[in-house]
Amino acid sequence: MKKLAVLCTGLILLMVNGALANLTPIGDPGEGGSWTQRFQEDGWYGGTHYNFDLFAVRVVSGPPLLDPGLANFSDGGWHLVYENAAHTLASAGGTSVGYLQWDFRFSGAQSQAFLLDYAAFSGETVVGTSGIRWSAPGWSYPSTSWRPTRAEVVPVPAAVLIGMLGLAAAGLKLRKYV
């Protein structure tokens, strides 16, 4: 009975978390030493529509993103939230929306193949994921096992982390004297 419950729970989690993001490139890619491609996200995952307030992209293989790698959001409440120094992880967020367009900005030549992982969030919940593969002249969307947490793609600012460590140290010192 216990094995059946675990199996059913696993299948449900795979159905919920395994829903591929419904991403669509818009128009032809533009190239000039680096290149851009307009994308849209419509919030449909596994037959259910979700609003999302954050998405993250991770470079799995190929060249890094440009700086910034995500730009020109169709909703004025959206902006680049985080991009690591190597330009291999970027996230963007804003007001909760069910549809959004933006530009991916890629380094390298358009002829160079790459693979990205993509995850969309509603609050702390990952509502959809997808791979994004470019192999000239077209796009494909393989499944991905990447299920990041929101904290992984929007790191805590260093000042907050240092402050928390300082408070913890002060608490330990105070505890010794009380």
C-alpha positions in Angstrom: 0.0 0.0 0.0 2.8 2.4 0.9 4.6 1.7 -2.4 1.4 2.4 -4.3 1.0 5.8 -2.5 4.7 6.7 -3.2 4.3 5.7 -6.9 1.0 7.8 -7.2 2.6 10.8 -5.6 5.7 10.5 -7.8 3.5 10.4 -11.0 1.5 13.4 -9.9 4.7 15.4 -9.2 6.0 14.4 -12.6 2.8 15.6 -14.3 2.8 18.9 -12.5 6.5 19.7 -12.6 7.1 18.1 -16.0 4.9 20.5 -17.9 6.9 22.2 -20.7 6.8 25.9 -21.0 5.1 27.2 -24.1 7.8 29.4 -25.5 7.7 30.8 -29.0 10.3 32.8 -31.0 9.0 35.8 -32.8 10.4 36.8 -36.2 13.8 36.0 -37.5 16.9 36.2 -35.3 19.1 39.3 -35.9 22.9 38.9 -36.1 25.8 41.2 -35.9 28.8 39.5 -34.0 26.2 38.7 -31.4 22.5 38.2 -32.0 19.1 38.5 -30.5 15.8 36.7 -30.7 12.4 37.9 -29.4 10.5 35.3 -27.4 7.1 35.1 -25.8 5.8 33.1 -22.9 2.0 32.6 -22.7 1.7 30.9 -19.3 0.2 27.6 -20.6 1.7 24.5 -18.8 0.2 21.1 -19.2 -3.2 22.4 -20.3 -3.5 24.9 -17.4 -2.8 28.6 -17.6 -0.7 30.2 -14.9 0.4 33.7 -14.2 4.1 34.0 -13.5 6.2 36.7 -11.8 9.7 35.4 -12.5 11.6 33.3 -15.0 15.2 32.1 -15.1 17.5 30.9 -17.8 20.6 28.8 -17.4 23.2 28.1 -20.1 23.8 24.4 -20.2 26.1 24.3 -23.3 27.3 26.9 -25.8 28.4 30.5 -25.4 27.3 32.7 -22.5 24.5 35.3 -22.8 25.4 39.0 -23.5 25.3 41.6 -20.7 22.4 41.9 -20.2 21.1 38.6 -21.6 17.4 39.5 -21.2 16.0 42.8 -22.3 13.1 44.8 -23.8 10.3 43.3 -21.8 6.8 43.9 -23.1 5.4 44.7 -19.6 6.8 47.9 -18.0 6.8 46.2 -14.6 9.4 43.7 -15.7 13.2 44.0 -15.4 16.4 41.9 -15.2 16.6 40.7 -11.6 19.9 38.8 -11.6 22.7 37.9 -14.0 25.8 36.1 -12.7 29.3 37.3 -13.7 29.8 34.5 -16.2 26.5 35.4 -17.9 25.4 31.7 -17.7 22.4 32.3 -15.3 19.9 35.2 -15.6 16.5 35.8 -14.2 13.8 38.5 -14.8 10.8 39.3 -12.8 8.0 41.8 -12.2 4.3 42.0 -11.8 2.4 38.8 -12.2 1.5 38.3 -15.8 0.0 35.5 -18.0 1.8 36.7 -21.2 5.2 38.3 -21.8 7.6 39.1 -24.6 11.3 39.8 -24.3 14.6 39.7 -26.1 17.2 37.0 -25.6 20.7 38.5 -26.3 23.3 35.8 -27.3 27.0 36.1 -27.7 28.8 34.4 -30.5 27.7 33.6 -34.0 24.2 32.6 -34.9 25.7 29.4 -36.4 26.9 28.3 -32.9 24.5 25.7 -31.3 23.6 26.0 -27.6 21.2 24.6 -25.0 19.4 26.6 -22.2 17.2 25.6 -19.3 14.2 27.7 -18.6 12.0 27.8 -15.5 8.9 30.1 -14.8 7.8 30.9 -11.3 4.6 31.9 -9.6 5.7 33.0 -6.2 7.9 30.3 -4.8 6.4 27.6 -7.1 8.0 26.5 -10.4 5.0 26.4 -12.8 6.8 25.3 -15.9 10.2 24.4 -17.3 11.7 23.7 -20.7 14.9 23.3 -22.5 15.6 25.8 -25.3 17.9 24.5 -28.0 19.2 26.5 -30.9 20.8 24.6 -33.8 20.8 26.8 -36.9 18.4 27.3 -38.5 15.8 26.4 -35.9 14.6 26.1 -32.3 13.5 23.0 -30.4 12.3 22.6 -26.8 13.5 19.4 -25.1 12.4 18.5 -21.6 14.7 19.4 -18.7 15.2 18.1 -15.2 16.2 21.6 -13.9 13.9 22.5 -11.0 15.6 25.5 -9.3 14.3 27.2 -6.2 13.6 30.9 -6.4 16.5 31.5 -4.0 18.8 29.8 -6.5 17.9 32.2 -9.3 17.5 35.3 -7.2 20.4 35.2 -4.7 20.1 37.0 -1.4 22.1 40.3 -1.5 25.4 40.0 0.2 24.5 42.8 2.7 21.5 40.8 3.9 23.6 37.7 4.2 26.3 39.4 6.2 23.8 41.1 8.4 22.2 37.7 9.2 25.6 36.2 10.0 26.4 39.1 12.3 23.1 38.7 14.1 23.7 35.0 14.6 27.2 35.7 16.0 25.8 38.3 18.3 23.1 35.9 19.5 25.6 33.2 20.2 27.8 35.6 22.2 24.8 36.9 24.1 23.7 33.3 24.8 27.1 32.6 26.5 26.5 35.4 29.0 22.8 34.8 29.8 
